[in-house]
């Protein structure tokens, strides 16, 4: 079974080494037939890697099926076609982020959507950090996805993927907007001198930019994006955001509670 070219190997020809994630998947699938759930997951995993590293129009269903090690007919069976596969790949990858945003919008004073977690009152900063941590945790597993999304939404050359991402991200933006509006309206928390529309833009910018920033800028700043870095960055950015948009008493209390970042 062949492997899709990775971000690091796409300039080295088709025989370049696969990524660790794809190699592990190959090892897991080797020697046994794929069941329904395995075949579907293999197609989604392969699609993530191919779409992230290649223009949408150059990726074929036959190619996705070949790299995934399944019959090409299964792509249409599960997803209906190329557009359905692309949309399912995006939606299912972002599902945990969307769920966290929706929960936060519906329960703006809780920090967790998990049934097993105790319900506790959450400040604006704690909510912001929880959402950023969720986003970074998911995107950390699929680091090329944010760049894929940014590229397609910026270029808009391929009408099909642009339309798909527009639909998906309208849901994400609506959910994030709902939470931010609720958080900014919590009694005694929002600094009335701050423009709410700009505050929402600032939150999204702080959360998204580190994963789509040009590598040269990150290198010049001495930033190496790792899961540990993203965890620290979520705390840093949530404090930065909170101290700018929430009242001083709110942000000061959160800073005291969540302090621990070592100044560089």
C-alpha positions in Angstrom: 0.0 0.0 0.0 1.4 3.4 -1.0 1.6 6.4 1.2 0.5 10.0 0.5 3.3 12.5 0.3 3.8 14.5 3.4 4.5 18.2 3.9 8.2 17.4 4.3 8.4 15.1 1.3 6.3 16.8 -1.3 9.3 18.3 -3.0 11.3 15.1 -2.9 9.2 13.0 -5.2 6.7 10.2 -4.7 9.1 7.9 -3.0 9.9 10.2 -0.1 9.3 8.9 3.4 5.8 9.1 4.8 5.0 11.0 8.0 5.1 9.2 11.3 1.3 9.3 11.6 0.7 7.8 8.2 3.3 5.1 8.8 1.7 4.2 12.1 -1.7 3.9 10.3 -0.1 1.7 7.7 1.4 -0.6 10.3 -2.0 -0.8 12.1 -3.9 -1.7 8.9 -1.4 -4.1 7.4 -2.2 -7.8 7.5 -6.0 -7.6 8.1 -8.9 -6.4 6.0 -10.4 -3.0 6.9 -13.7 -3.0 8.6 -16.3 -0.3 7.9 -15.1 2.1 10.5 -11.5 1.4 9.7 -12.0 2.1 6.0 -13.8 5.3 6.6 -11.2 6.5 9.1 -8.4 5.5 6.7 -10.0 7.6 3.9 -10.4 10.6 6.2 -6.8 10.3 7.4 -5.4 10.1 3.9 -7.6 12.9 2.7 -6.3 15.2 5.5 -2.7 14.6 4.4 -3.3 14.9 0.6 -5.6 18.0 0.8 -3.2 19.7 3.2 -0.2 19.2 0.8 -1.7 19.5 -2.6 -4.1 21.8 -4.5 -7.7 20.5 -4.1 -8.2 20.1 -7.9 -5.2 17.7 -8.2 -6.4 15.2 -5.6 -8.4 12.4 -7.1 -10.7 9.9 -5.4 -8.8 7.0 -6.9 -5.6 8.3 -5.4 -7.1 8.8 -2.0 -8.5 5.2 -2.0 -5.1 3.8 -3.2 -3.1 5.5 -0.5 -5.8 4.5 2.1 -5.7 0.9 0.9 -9.4 0.6 0.2 -11.6 0.2 -2.8 -12.3 3.4 -4.6 -16.1 2.7 -4.6 -16.0 3.2 -0.8 -15.2 6.9 -1.2 -18.6 7.4 -2.9 -20.3 5.0 -0.6 -19.3 6.9 2.6 -19.0 10.5 1.3 -20.8 10.7 -2.0 -17.8 12.2 -3.8 -14.8 14.4 -3.5 -16.7 17.4 -2.1 -18.4 15.2 0.5 -15.0 13.7 1.5 -13.4 17.1 1.9 -16.3 18.5 3.9 -16.4 15.4 6.2 -12.7 15.7 6.8 -12.9 19.4 7.8 -16.1 19.0 9.9 -15.0 15.9 11.8 -11.6 17.4 12.5 -13.1 20.6 13.9 -16.0 18.8 15.7 -14.5 19.0 19.2 -13.7 22.7 18.7 -17.2 23.4 17.5 -18.7 21.4 20.4 -16.6 23.4 23.0 -17.7 26.7 21.4 -21.4 25.8 21.4 -21.2 24.6 25.0 -19.5 27.8 26.0 -22.1 29.9 24.2 -25.0 28.0 25.9 -23.3 27.9 29.4 -21.0 30.9 29.6 -20.2 30.4 33.3 -19.0 26.8 33.0 -15.5 25.7 32.1 -16.2 22.2 30.8 -18.7 20.4 28.6 -17.8 17.0 30.1 -20.5 15.3 32.1 -17.8 13.9 34.5 -16.4 17.4 35.3 -17.9 19.4 38.2 -19.8 22.5 37.0 -18.0 25.5 38.3 -18.3 29.2 37.8 -15.9 30.4 35.1 -14.6 33.8 34.4 -14.2 35.3 31.0 -10.4 34.5 31.0 -11.0 30.9 32.1 -13.5 30.5 29.3 -11.1 32.0 26.8 -8.3 29.7 27.9 -10.5 26.6 27.8 -11.5 27.4 24.2 -7.9 28.2 23.1 -6.7 25.0 24.7 -9.3 23.0 22.9 -8.5 24.6 19.6 -4.7 24.1 20.0 -5.1 20.5 21.2 -7.1 19.6 18.0 -5.0 21.6 15.6 -1.8 20.3 17.2 -2.8 16.8 15.9 -3.3 18.2 12.4 -0.9 21.1 12.1 -1.3 21.5 8.4 -5.0 21.9 8.5 -5.1 25.6 9.6 -2.7 26.5 6.7 -5.0 24.6 4.3 -8.0 26.5 5.5 -6.2 29.8 5.3 -4.9 29.1 1.8 -8.3 28.2 0.4 -10.2 31.0 2.1 -7.5 33.5 1.0 -7.2 32.4 -2.6 -10.8 31.4 -3.4 -9.6 30.0 -6.8 -11.3 26.6 -6.4 -15.0 27.4 -6.0 -15.9 24.0 -4.6 -13.5 23.9 -1.6 -14.1 27.6 -0.9 -17.8 27.1 -0.7 -17.4 24.1 1.6 -15.1 25.9 4.0 -17.4 28.9 3.9 -20.3 26.7 5.1 -18.2 25.0 7.8 -16.7 28.1 9.1 -20.0 30.0 9.2 -20.9 27.4 11.9 -17.6 27.9 13.7 -17.9 31.7 13.5 -21.5 31.7 14.6 -20.6 29.5 17.7 -17.6 31.6 18.6 -19.6 34.8 18.2 -22.3 33.4 20.4 -19.9 32.6 23.2 -18.0 35.9 22.9 -21.3 37.9 23.0 -22.4 36.0 26.1 -19.0 36.3 27.8 -18.8 40.0 27.1 -22.3 40.5 28.6 -21.5 38.7 31.9 -22.4 41.2 34.7 -19.4 43.3 35.8 -16.9 41.6 33.5 -16.7 43.5 30.2 -14.8 46.8 30.1 -17.3 49.2 28.6 -14.6 51.2 26.9 -13.8 48.3 24.6 -15.4 47.8 21.2 -17.1 44.4 21.3 -16.6 43.8 17.6 -12.9 44.5 17.8 -12.7 42.3 20.9 -14.1 39.4 19.0 -11.6 40.0 16.2 -8.8 40.1 18.7 -9.8 36.8 20.3 -9.9 35.0 16.9 -6.6 36.6 15.8 -4.8 35.5 19.0 -6.1 32.0 18.7 -5.6 31.4 15.0 -2.4 33.3 14.0 0.2 31.1 15.7 -0.8 28.2 13.6 -0.8 30.0 10.3 2.1 32.4 10.8 4.8 32.2 8.2 7.6 29.9 9.5 10.2 32.7 8.9 8.4 35.0 11.4 8.2 32.2 14.0 11.9 31.4 13.6 12.9 35.1 13.9 10.9 35.3 17.1 12.5 32.1 18.4 9.1 30.3 18.5 9.0 26.5 17.9 5.4 25.4 17.8 5.0 22.2 19.9 2.1 20.9 22.1 3.9 22.3 25.1 4.3 25.7 23.5 0.7 25.8 22.5 -0.4 25.0 26.1 1.6 27.9 27.4 0.5 30.1 24.6 -3.2 29.5 25.4 -2.7 30.7 28.9 -0.6 33.7 27.8 -3.1 34.7 25.1 -6.1 34.3 27.3 -4.5 36.6 30.0 -3.5 39.1 27.3 -7.1 39.1 25.9 -8.7 39.3 29.4 -6.6 42.2 30.6 -7.6 44.1 27.5 -11.3 43.5 27.4 -12.5 42.6 30.9 -12.6 44.8 33.9 -9.5 45.2 36.0 -10.9 43.3 39.0 -11.8 40.4 36.8 -8.5 40.1 34.9 -6.4 40.8 38.1 -8.2 37.9 39.9 -7.6 35.6 37.0 -4.0 36.6 36.7 -3.5 35.8 40.3 -5.2 32.5 40.0 -3.6 31.4 36.8 -0.2 33.0 37.1 2.9 30.8 36.6 4.2 31.9 33.3 7.9 32.7 33.5 8.8 36.1 31.8 11.2 35.7 28.9 
